Amino acid sequence: MQEDTRALLLLFFRALADETRLRMIGLLATHERSVEELATLLDLRMPTISHHLAKLREAGLVTMRRDGNTHHYALDSEHLHARSRELLTPATTRALAEDTPGEAWERKIIHDFFEGERLKEIPASRKKRDVILRWFAQHFAADEAYTEAQVNGILGRHHDDVATLRREMVGAHLLRREGGIYHLAELL
C-alpha cells in the first residue's frame, strides 16, 4: 500500500475512533451546529469540542462556516462518502495487513543494527540475528551460484566477520552449500 493512502486511511479511522467524535458526527449529520451548541449537547467544555472538531476537519469529515465570531460546523457527507469509497476498497483494507507489527519490529532491528549499509554488530539474540541474516539473504540472486569468495565479497561490503555471517546463513538455511558452491535457499 502506498504510504499516502495508508496515512489517509489512518487519519480517517483515528478521527472516527473516538466516541465523542462519533457522537459529534451524529449531531452534525442532522444540521450544522456551533461549538457552543455541541458543548451543551455533549456536556463538554468548548476547548474539548474545538479539539475534536479540529481532528474531524483534518480528516475532511466536517466543514466550518464563520458567522461573525461564531463557527458553525456541519458533516461533510459528500466528502465522507467519497473518502469511504476511495479508502475502503477490498484492496486497501487487505493492504493494511501487509505491514504487520512483526514487519515494523524487523524494520526497527535493521535500523538499530545498521549504520547505513554497514552492520554495526552481529546480534546476540537469535531472533534479531535471524532478521539480520534475512536482510543479507536479499543480496543474493535466487538463480545464481556463488563461490565462497563471492559470498565473502557480498557479506564483506556490510560487515567484516564474513565467516560468521556465512556460517550463520547456512545454519539458518538461507544459503545452501554444495561442494564449495553457495546458492540462495528456496525457502525465504
MARBA-3410 file (N, C-alpha, C, O; in Angstrom, 1 decimal):
188
0.9,-1.2,0.0,0.0,0.0,0.0,0.9,1.2,0.0,1.9,1.3,0.7 ~ 0.6,2.2,-0.8,1.3,3.4,-0.8,1.2,4.1,0.5,0.2,4.1,1.2 ~ 2.3,4.8,0.9,2.3,5.5,2.2,1.2,6.6,2.3,0.7,6.7,3.4 ~ 1.0,7.3,1.3,0.0,8.4,1.3,-1.4,7.8,1.6,-2.2,8.4,2.3 ~ -1.8,6.7,0.9,-3.0,6.0,1.1,-3.1,5.5,2.6,-4.2,5.6,3.2
-2.1,4.9,3.0,-2.0,4.4,4.4,-2.3,5.5,5.4,-3.0,5.4,6.4 ~ -1.6,6.7,5.2,-1.7,7.8,6.1,-3.1,8.3,6.1,-3.7,8.7,7.1 ~ -3.7,8.4,4.9,-5.1,8.9,4.8,-6.1,7.9,5.5,-7.0,8.4,6.2 ~ -5.8,6.7,5.3,-6.7,5.7,6.0,-6.6,5.7,7.5,-7.5,5.7,8.2 ~ -5.3,5.9,8.0,-5.1,6.0,9.4,-5.8,7.3,10.0,-6.4,7.3,11.1
-5.6,8.4,9.3,-6.2,9.7,9.7,-7.8,9.5,9.7,-8.4,10.0,10.7 ~ -8.3,8.9,8.8,-9.8,8.7,8.7,-10.2,7.8,9.9,-11.2,8.2,10.6 ~ -9.6,6.7,10.1,-10.0,5.8,11.2,-9.7,6.4,12.6,-10.5,6.2,13.5 ~ -8.6,7.1,12.7,-8.3,7.8,14.0,-9.4,8.8,14.3,-9.8,9.0,15.5 ~ -9.8,9.5,13.3,-10.9,10.5,13.5,-12.1,9.9,14.0,-12.9,10.5,14.8
-12.4,8.7,13.5,-13.7,8.0,13.8,-13.5,7.1,15.1,-14.5,6.6,15.6 ~ -12.3,7.0,15.6,-12.1,6.0,16.7,-12.3,6.6,18.0,-11.6,6.2,19.0 ~ -13.1,7.6,18.1,-13.4,8.3,19.4,-14.9,8.4,19.6,-15.5,8.9,18.7 ~ -15.4,8.0,20.7,-16.8,8.1,21.0,-17.4,9.5,20.9,-18.4,9.7,20.3 ~ -16.6,10.5,21.4,-17.1,11.8,21.4,-17.2,12.3,19.9,-18.2,13.0,19.6
-16.2,12.0,19.1,-16.2,12.4,17.7,-17.4,11.7,17.0,-18.0,12.4,16.1 ~ -17.6,10.5,17.3,-18.7,9.8,16.6,-20.1,10.4,17.0,-20.9,10.6,16.2 ~ -20.2,10.8,18.3,-21.4,11.5,18.7,-21.6,12.8,18.0,-22.7,13.2,17.6 ~ -20.5,13.5,17.8,-20.5,14.8,17.1,-20.9,14.6,15.7,-21.7,15.4,15.2 ~ -20.4,13.6,15.1,-20.8,13.4,13.7,-22.3,13.1,13.6,-22.9,13.6,12.7
-22.8,12.4,14.5,-24.2,12.1,14.6,-25.0,13.4,14.7,-26.0,13.6,14.0 ~ -24.6,14.3,15.6,-25.3,15.6,15.8,-25.1,16.5,14.5,-26.1,17.2,14.2 ~ -24.0,16.4,13.9,-23.7,17.3,12.7,-24.4,16.7,11.5,-24.5,17.5,10.5 ~ -24.7,15.5,11.5,-25.4,14.9,10.3,-26.8,15.4,10.1,-27.3,15.5,9.0 ~ -27.4,15.9,11.2,-28.8,16.4,11.0,-28.8,17.9,10.6,-29.6,18.2,9.7
-28.0,18.7,11.2,-27.8,20.1,10.7,-26.5,20.7,11.4,-26.0,20.2,12.3 ~ -26.1,21.8,10.8,-24.9,22.5,11.4,-25.1,23.0,12.8,-26.2,23.3,13.2 ~ -24.0,23.0,13.5,-24.1,23.4,14.9,-22.9,24.2,15.3,-21.8,24.0,14.7 ~ -23.0,25.1,16.2,-21.9,25.9,16.7,-21.1,25.1,17.8,-21.6,24.1,18.3 ~ -19.9,25.5,18.1,-19.1,24.9,19.1,-19.9,24.9,20.5,-19.9,24.0,21.2
-20.5,26.1,20.7,-21.3,26.2,22.0,-22.4,25.2,22.0,-22.7,24.6,23.1 ~ -23.1,25.1,20.9,-24.3,24.1,20.9,-23.7,22.7,21.1,-24.3,21.9,21.9 ~ -22.7,22.3,20.5,-22.1,21.0,20.7,-21.7,20.8,22.1,-21.8,19.7,22.7 ~ -21.0,21.8,22.7,-20.6,21.7,24.1,-21.8,21.4,25.0,-21.7,20.6,25.9 ~ -22.9,22.1,24.8,-24.1,22.0,25.6,-24.7,20.6,25.4,-25.0,19.9,26.4
-24.8,20.2,24.1,-25.5,18.9,23.8,-24.7,17.7,24.4,-25.2,16.7,24.8 ~ -23.3,17.8,24.3,-22.5,16.7,24.7,-22.0,16.9,26.2,-21.3,16.0,26.7 ~ -22.3,18.0,26.8,-21.9,18.2,28.2,-20.4,18.2,28.3,-19.9,17.6,29.2 ~ -19.8,18.9,27.4,-18.3,19.0,27.4,-17.9,20.5,27.3,-18.7,21.4,27.0 ~ -16.7,20.8,27.7,-16.2,22.2,27.6,-15.9,22.5,26.1,-15.6,21.7,25.3
-16.0,23.8,25.8,-15.8,24.3,24.5,-14.4,23.9,23.9,-14.3,23.6,22.8 ~ -13.3,24.1,24.7,-12.0,23.7,24.2,-11.9,22.2,23.8,-11.2,21.9,22.8 ~ -12.6,21.4,24.5,-12.6,19.9,24.2,-13.4,19.7,22.9,-12.9,19.0,22.0 ~ -14.5,20.4,22.7,-15.2,20.4,21.4,-14.3,20.8,20.3,-14.3,20.2,19.2 ~ -13.7,22.0,20.5,-12.8,22.5,19.4,-11.7,21.5,19.1,-11.3,21.4,17.9
-11.1,20.9,20.1,-10.1,19.9,19.8,-10.6,18.7,18.9,-10.0,18.4,17.9 ~ -11.8,18.2,19.3,-12.4,17.1,18.5,-12.8,17.6,17.1,-12.6,16.9,16.1 ~ -13.3,18.8,17.0,-13.6,19.3,15.7,-12.4,19.5,14.8,-12.5,19.3,13.6 ~ -11.3,19.9,15.4,-10.0,20.0,14.6,-9.6,18.7,14.0,-9.2,18.6,12.9 ~ -9.8,17.6,14.8,-9.4,16.2,14.3,-10.4,15.8,13.1,-9.9,15.3,12.2
-11.7,16.2,13.3,-12.6,15.8,12.2,-12.4,16.7,11.0,-12.5,16.2,9.9 ~ -12.0,17.9,11.2,-11.7,18.8,10.0,-10.4,18.3,9.3,-10.4,18.2,8.1 ~ -9.4,17.9,10.1,-8.2,17.4,9.5,-8.5,16.1,8.6,-7.8,16.0,7.6 ~ -9.4,15.3,9.0,-9.8,14.2,8.3,-10.7,14.5,7.1,-11.1,13.6,6.4 ~ -11.2,15.7,7.0,-12.1,16.1,6.0,-13.5,15.7,6.2,-14.3,15.6,5.3
-13.9,15.5,7.5,-15.2,14.9,7.7,-16.2,16.0,8.1,-17.4,15.8,8.0 ~ -15.7,17.2,8.5,-16.7,18.3,8.7,-16.2,19.6,8.0,-15.0,19.7,7.7 ~ -17.1,20.5,7.8,-16.8,21.8,7.2,-17.2,22.8,8.3,-17.9,22.6,9.2 ~ -16.6,24.0,8.1,-16.8,25.1,9.1,-17.2,26.3,8.3,-16.6,26.7,7.3 ~ -18.2,27.0,8.9,-18.7,28.3,8.3,-18.6,29.3,9.4,-19.1,29.1,10.5
-18.0,30.5,9.1,-18.0,31.6,10.1,-19.2,32.5,9.9,-19.7,32.8,8.8 ~ -19.7,32.9,11.1,-20.8,33.8,11.1,-20.4,34.8,12.2,-20.8,34.6,13.4 ~ -19.7,35.9,11.9,-19.1,36.8,12.9,-18.1,36.0,13.7,-17.1,35.5,13.1 ~ -18.3,36.0,15.0,-17.4,35.3,15.9,-17.8,33.8,16.1,-17.1,33.1,16.8 ~ -18.8,33.4,15.5,-19.3,32.1,15.8,-18.9,31.2,14.6,-19.0,31.5,13.4
-18.5,30.0,14.9,-18.1,29.0,13.9,-19.2,27.9,13.9,-19.5,27.3,15.0 ~ -19.7,27.7,12.7,-20.8,26.6,12.6,-20.1,25.5,11.8,-19.5,25.6,10.8 ~ -20.4,24.3,12.4,-19.8,23.1,11.8,-20.9,22.2,11.2,-22.0,22.1,11.8 ~ -20.6,21.5,10.1,-21.6,20.5,9.5,-20.8,19.3,9.0,-19.6,19.4,8.7 ~ -21.5,18.2,9.0,-20.9,17.0,8.5,-20.7,17.2,7.0,-21.7,17.6,6.3
-19.5,16.9,6.4,-19.3,16.9,5.0,-19.6,15.6,4.4,-18.7,14.8,4.2 ~ -20.9,15.3,4.3,-21.3,13.9,3.9,-20.8,13.6,2.5,-20.5,12.4,2.3 ~ -20.7,14.5,1.6,-20.2,14.2,0.3,-18.7,13.7,0.4,-18.3,12.7,-0.2 ~ -17.9,14.4,1.2,-16.5,14.0,1.4,-16.5,12.7,2.1,-15.6,11.9,1.8 ~ -17.3,12.5,3.1,-17.3,11.2,3.8,-17.6,10.1,2.9,-16.9,9.1,2.9
-18.6,10.2,2.0,-18.9,9.1,1.1,-17.8,8.9,0.1,-17.4,7.8,-0.2 ~ -17.2,10.0,-0.5,-16.1,9.9,-1.4,-14.9,9.3,-0.8,-14.3,8.4,-1.4 ~ -14.6,9.7,0.4,-13.4,9.2,1.1,-13.6,7.7,1.4,-12.7,6.9,1.3 ~ -14.8,7.3,1.9,-15.0,5.9,2.2,-15.0,5.0,1.0,-14.5,3.9,1.0 ~ -15.5,5.6,-0.2,-15.4,4.8,-1.4,-14.0,4.7,-1.9,-13.6,3.6,-2.4
-13.2,5.7,-1.7,-11.8,5.7,-2.1,-10.9,4.8,-1.2,-10.1,4.1,-1.7 ~ -11.1,4.9,0.1,-10.3,4.2,1.1,-10.7,2.8,1.5,-9.9,2.0,1.8 ~ -12.0,2.6,1.5,-12.5,1.3,2.0,-12.7,0.3,0.9,-13.8,-0.3,0.8 ~ -11.8,0.1,0.0,-11.9,-0.9,-1.0,-11.3,-2.2,-0.5,-10.5,-2.1,0.4 ~ -11.6,-3.3,-1.1,-11.0,-4.6,-0.7,-9.5,-4.5,-0.8,-8.8,-5.1,0.1
-9.0,-3.8,-1.8,-7.5,-3.8,-2.0,-6.8,-3.0,-0.8,-5.8,-3.5,-0.3 ~ -7.4,-1.9,-0.5,-6.7,-1.1,0.6,-6.9,-1.7,2.0,-6.0,-1.7,2.8 ~ -8.0,-2.3,2.2,-8.2,-3.0,3.5,-7.3,-4.2,3.6,-6.8,-4.5,4.7 ~ -7.2,-4.9,2.5,-6.3,-6.1,2.5,-4.8,-5.6,2.8,-4.0,-6.3,3.5 ~ -4.5,-4.5,2.1,-3.1,-4.0,2.2,-2.8,-3.6,3.6,-1.6,-3.5,4.0
-3.7,-3.3,4.5,-3.4,-2.9,5.8,-2.7,-4.0,6.6,-1.9,-3.8,7.4 ~ -3.1,-5.2,6.2,-2.5,-6.4,6.9,-1.1,-6.7,6.4,-0.3,-7.4,7.0 ~ -0.7,-6.0,5.3,0.7,-6.3,4.7,1.8,-5.8,5.7,2.8,-6.5,5.8 ~ 1.6,-4.7,6.3,2.6,-4.2,7.2,2.2,-4.6,8.7,1.7,-3.8,9.4 ~ 2.6,-5.8,9.0,2.2,-6.4,10.3,3.1,-5.8,11.4,4.2,-5.2,11.1
2.7,-5.9,12.7,3.6,-5.5,13.7,5.0,-6.2,13.7,6.0,-5.5,14.0 ~ 5.0,-7.4,13.2,6.3,-8.1,13.1,7.2,-7.4,12.1,8.4,-7.3,12.3 ~ 6.7,-6.9,11.0,7.5,-6.2,10.0,8.0,-4.9,10.5,9.1,-4.5,10.3 ~ 7.2,-4.2,11.3,7.6,-3.0,11.9,8.8,-3.3,12.9,9.8,-2.5,12.9 ~ 8.7,-4.4,13.7,9.7,-4.7,14.6,11.0,-5.1,13.8,12.1,-4.7,14.2
10.9,-5.8,12.7,12.1,-6.1,11.9,12.7,-4.9,11.3,13.9,-4.8,11.3 ~ 11.9,-3.9,10.9,12.5,-2.6,10.4,13.3,-1.9,11.5,14.3,-1.3,11.3 ~ 12.7,-2.0,12.7,13.4,-1.4,13.9,14.8,-2.1,14.1,15.8,-1.4,14.4 ~ 14.8,-3.4,14.0,16.0,-4.2,14.2,17.1,-3.7,13.2,18.2,-3.5,13.5 ~ 16.6,-3.7,11.9,17.5,-3.2,10.9,18.1,-1.8,11.2,19.3,-1.6,11.0
17.2,-1.0,11.5,17.6,0.4,11.8,18.6,0.5,13.0,19.6,1.2,12.9 ~ 18.3,-0.3,14.0,19.2,-0.3,15.2,20.5,-0.9,15.0,21.5,-0.4,15.5 ~ 20.6,-1.9,14.1,21.9,-2.7,14.0,22.7,-2.2,12.8,23.9,-2.6,12.6 ~ 22.1,-1.4,11.9,22.9,-0.9,10.8,23.2,0.6,10.9,22.3,1.3,11.4 ~ 24.3,0.9,10.4,24.6,2.3,10.2,24.8,2.5,8.7,25.9,2.2,8.1
23.8,3.0,8.0,23.8,3.0,6.6,23.7,1.5,6.1,22.7,0.8,6.5 ~ 24.6,1.1,5.3,24.6,-0.3,4.8,25.6,-1.2,5.6,25.8,-2.4,5.3 ~ 26.2,-0.7,6.7,27.2,-1.4,7.5,26.5,-1.9,8.7,25.9,-1.2,9.5 ~ 26.7,-3.2,9.0,26.2,-3.9,10.2,27.2,-3.5,11.3,28.4,-3.7,11.2 ~ 26.6,-2.9,12.4,27.5,-2.4,13.5,28.0,-3.6,14.3,29.1,-3.6,14.7
27.1,-4.6,14.5,27.5,-5.8,15.3,26.5,-6.9,15.0,25.3,-6.6,14.6 ~ 26.9,-8.1,15.1,26.0,-9.2,14.9,25.2,-9.4,16.2,25.9,-9.6,17.2 ~ 23.9,-9.4,16.1,23.1,-9.5,17.4,23.4,-10.8,18.1,23.5,-11.9,17.4 ~ 23.4,-10.8,19.4,23.5,-12.0,20.2,22.2,-12.8,20.2,22.2,-14.0,20.3 ~ 21.1,-12.0,20.2,19.7,-12.7,20.3,19.5,-13.4,18.9,19.7,-12.8,17.9
19.0,-14.6,19.0,18.7,-15.4,17.8,17.7,-14.8,17.0,17.8,-14.7,15.7 ~ 16.6,-14.2,17.6,15.5,-13.6,16.8,16.0,-12.4,16.0,15.7,-12.2,14.8 ~ 16.8,-11.6,16.7,17.4,-10.4,16.0,18.4,-10.8,14.9,18.4,-10.2,13.9 ~ 19.2,-11.8,15.2,20.2,-12.3,14.3,19.5,-12.8,13.0,19.9,-12.6,11.9 ~ 18.4,-13.5,13.2,17.6,-14.1,12.0,17.1,-12.9,11.1,17.1,-13.1,9.9
16.7,-11.8,11.7,16.2,-10.7,10.9,17.4,-10.2,10.1,17.3,-9.9,8.9 ~ 18.6,-10.0,10.7,19.8,-9.5,10.1,20.2,-10.5,8.9,20.5,-10.1,7.8 ~ 20.1,-11.8,9.2,20.5,-12.8,8.2,19.6,-12.7,7.0,20.0,-12.9,5.9 ~ 18.3,-12.6,7.3,17.3,-12.4,6.1,17.6,-11.2,5.3,17.4,-11.2,4.1 ~ 18.0,-10.1,6.0,18.4,-8.9,5.3,19.6,-9.2,4.3,19.6,-8.8,3.2
20.6,-9.9,4.8,21.7,-10.3,4.0,21.3,-11.2,2.8,21.8,-11.1,1.7 ~ 20.3,-12.1,3.1,19.9,-13.0,2.0,19.3,-12.3,0.8,19.3,-12.8,-0.3 ~ 18.8,-11.1,1.1,18.2,-10.3,0.0,19.2,-9.8,-1.0,18.9,-9.4,-2.1 ~ 20.5,-10.0,-0.7,21.6,-9.5,-1.5,22.1,-10.6,-2.5,23.1,-10.4,-3.2 ~ 21.4,-11.8,-2.4,21.8,-12.9,-3.3,20.6,-13.2,-4.2,19.5,-13.1,-3.9
21.0,-13.5,-5.5,20.0,-13.8,-6.5,19.6,-15.3,-6.4,20.5,-16.1,-6.1 ~ 18.4,-15.6,-6.6,17.9,-16.9,-6.4,18.4,-17.9,-7.4,18.6,-19.1,-7.1 ~ 18.7,-17.5,-8.6,19.2,-18.4,-9.7,20.7,-18.4,-9.9,21.1,-18.8,-11.0 ~ 21.4,-17.9,-9.0,22.9,-17.8,-9.2,23.6,-18.7,-8.3,23.2,-19.0,-7.2 ~ 24.8,-19.1,-8.7,25.7,-19.9,-7.9,26.9,-19.0,-7.5,27.3,-18.2,-8.3
27.3,-19.1,-6.3,28.3,-18.2,-5.7,29.5,-19.0,-5.2,29.3,-20.1,-4.5 ~ 30.7,-18.6,-5.5,31.9,-19.2,-4.8,31.9,-18.6,-3.4,31.3,-17.6,-3.1 ~ 32.8,-19.2,-2.6,32.9,-18.7,-1.2,33.5,-17.3,-1.3,33.1,-16.4,-0.5 ~ 34.4,-17.0,-2.2,35.0,-15.7,-2.4,33.9,-14.6,-2.7,33.9,-13.5,-2.2 ~ 32.9,-15.0,-3.6,31.8,-14.1,-4.0,30.9,-13.9,-2.8,30.5,-12.7,-2.6
30.6,-14.9,-2.0,29.8,-14.8,-0.9,30.5,-13.8,0.1,29.8,-12.9,0.7 ~ 31.8,-14.0,0.3,32.5,-13.2,1.2,32.5,-11.7,0.7,32.4,-10.8,1.6 ~ 32.6,-11.5,-0.6,32.6,-10.2,-1.1,31.3,-9.5,-0.8,31.3,-8.3,-0.5 ~ 30.2,-10.2,-1.0,28.8,-9.6,-0.8,28.7,-9.3,0.7,28.3,-8.2,1.1 ~ 29.0,-10.2,1.6,28.9,-10.0,3.0,29.9,-9.0,3.5,29.5,-8.2,4.4
31.1,-9.0,3.0,32.1,-8.0,3.4,31.8,-6.6,3.1,32.4,-5.7,3.8 ~ 30.9,-6.3,2.2,30.5,-4.9,2.0,29.8,-4.4,3.2,29.7,-3.1,3.3 ~ 29.2,-5.3,4.0,28.3,-4.8,5.1,28.9,-5.1,6.5,28.4,-4.6,7.4 ~ 29.9,-6.1,6.6,30.4,-6.4,7.9,31.8,-7.2,7.6,31.9,-7.9,6.6 ~ 32.7,-7.0,8.6,34.0,-7.6,8.4,34.0,-9.1,8.7,34.8,-9.9,8.2
33.2,-9.6,9.6,33.2,-11.0,10.0,32.4,-11.9,9.1,31.3,-12.3,9.4 ~ 32.9,-12.0,7.9,32.2,-12.7,6.8,32.1,-14.2,7.1,31.1,-14.9,6.7 ~ 33.0,-14.8,7.8,33.0,-16.2,8.1,31.8,-16.6,9.0,31.1,-17.5,8.8 ~ 31.6,-15.7,10.1,30.5,-16.0,11.0,29.2,-15.8,10.2,28.2,-16.6,10.4 ~ 29.1,-14.7,9.5,27.8,-14.5,8.7,27.5,-15.6,7.7,26.4,-16.0,7.6
28.5,-16.0,7.0,28.3,-17.1,6.0,27.9,-18.4,6.7,26.9,-19.0,6.3 ~ 28.5,-18.7,7.8,28.2,-19.9,8.6,26.8,-19.8,9.2,26.0,-20.8,9.1 ~ 26.4,-18.6,9.7,25.1,-18.4,10.2,24.0,-18.5,9.1,22.9,-19.0,9.4 ~ 24.3,-18.0,8.0,23.3,-18.1,6.9,23.1,-19.5,6.4,22.0,-19.9,6.1 ~ 24.1,-20.3,6.4,24.0,-21.7,6.0,23.2,-22.4,7.2,22.3,-23.2,6.9
23.6,-22.1,8.4,22.9,-22.7,9.5,21.4,-22.4,9.6,20.6,-23.2,10.1 ~ 21.1,-21.2,9.2,19.7,-20.7,9.2,18.9,-21.1,7.9,17.8,-20.8,7.7 ~ 19.6,-21.9,7.1,19.0,-22.4,5.8,18.6,-21.3,4.9,17.6,-21.4,4.1 ~ 19.4,-20.2,4.9,19.2,-19.1,3.9,20.1,-19.3,2.7,19.7,-19.0,1.6 ~ 21.3,-19.9,3.0,22.2,-20.3,1.9,22.4,-21.8,2.0,22.5,-22.4,3.1
22.5,-22.4,0.8,22.9,-23.8,0.7,24.3,-23.9,0.2,24.7,-23.1,-0.7 ~ 25.1,-24.8,0.8,26.5,-25.0,0.3,26.6,-26.4,-0.2,26.4,-27.4,0.6 ~ 27.0,-26.6,-1.4,27.2,-27.9,-2.1,28.5,-27.9,-2.8,28.7,-27.2,-3.8 ~ 29.5,-28.6,-2.3,30.8,-28.7,-3.0,31.5,-27.4,-3.1,32.1,-27.1,-4.1 ~ 31.4,-26.5,-2.1,32.1,-25.2,-2.1,31.3,-24.2,-2.9,31.8,-23.0,-3.0
30.2,-24.5,-3.4,29.4,-23.5,-4.2,28.1,-23.2,-3.3,27.5,-24.1,-2.7 ~ 27.8,-21.9,-3.3,26.6,-21.5,-2.5,25.5,-21.1,-3.4,25.7,-20.5,-4.4 ~ 24.3,-21.4,-2.9,23.0,-21.0,-3.6,22.1,-20.4,-2.5,22.1,-20.8,-1.4 ~ 21.3,-19.4,-3.0,20.3,-18.9,-2.1,19.2,-20.0,-1.9,18.8,-20.7,-2.8 ~ 18.9,-20.3,-0.6,17.9,-21.4,-0.3,16.5,-20.9,-0.9,16.2,-19.8,-1.0
15.8,-21.9,-1.3,14.5,-21.7,-2.0,13.4,-21.2,-1.0,12.5,-20.4,-1.4 ~ 13.5,-21.5,0.2,12.5,-21.1,1.2,13.0,-19.9,2.0,13.8,-20.0,3.0 ~ 12.6,-18.7,1.6,13.0,-17.5,2.3,11.8,-17.0,3.1,11.9,-16.0,3.8
END
